[in-house]
Amino acid sequence: SAHPTPAHALAARGLSLVTLGLILLSCVSSALDSLPELSGPDGKQTGVLEAIEVICILWFTLEYGVRLATAADARRFAAHPLNLIDLLAIAPALVELLMRAVAGTSLNTAWLVVFRAVRLTRVFRVFKLSKYSDTLQTVLVTFLLSRDALVLLAGLLSMSVLVFSTALYLAEQTTNSFDRDQELWLETEGTVSPFQSIPHCFWWAIVTLTTVGYGRHVPHSNLGKIVAAICMLTGLLVLAFPTILIGSHFADVRRAWERLLGPRRAAPA
């Protein structure tokens, strides 16, 4: 392997800790870069944030380049999912340099929007943490093994959203009246109803089924409240079945991971 396992080499562990610290520092820097008072008018970083970005990019590029150059099979190395994440970590900086070379020192509005979007993709560096955490790798493997459960969750949630959005729309129309001048449904108090159509009910259905309850859109009719109560109870069941499957896969993967790494962790460094 071009990159020693940290548990087997003290130097490799030190390099991993440095990389881990720079990943966290880079993510914090990316978040702070969104503050207007810490960035220039053209979206360019200033002061300490710019220095942090340069240091992180140099380190990530050097790390990726050395590992690629010393890999036994460069093509296989580059195609590995974790190494693709490393490439995504440095790609935004390379794109940024290319954009500045093409657009010049001053960016117009169109270039500025694209430039800021590219800068925000630096948050993908947080996925580099999965290389240095057994737990995160276990979670990733669990999601891969739980594809059927995730598809089931998406299917049940989609069907439930459609059914309960339709039911709530029809229930609310039993007390609402349609204003032909405004072409809007009005509630009994004369206020505009938030449930103007079935698609307008989708947001309410999603936050209710997932038991989040976020938002001010609530039914006011008695029939609508009954639909909402059934929707809440259904949401518990919709989330429960796939969650049980995913939890079972996580336990299996964790036990297998511990059996694999147990002898290595017990061996002296």
Secondary structure, 3 states (H helix, E strand, C coil): CCCCCHHHCHHHHHHHHHHHHHHHHHHHHHHHCCCHHHECCCCCECHHHHHHHHHHHHHHHHHHHHHHHCCCCHHHHHHCHHHHHHHHHHHHHHHHHHHHHHHCCCCCHHHHHHHHHHHHHHHHHHHHHHHHCHHHHHHHHHHHHCHHHHHHHHHHHHHHHHHHHHHHHHHHCCCCEEECCCCEEECCCCCECCCCCCHHHHHHHHHHHCCCCCCCCCCCCHHHHHHHHHHHHHHHHHHHHHHHHHHHHHHHHHHHHHHHHHHHHHCCC
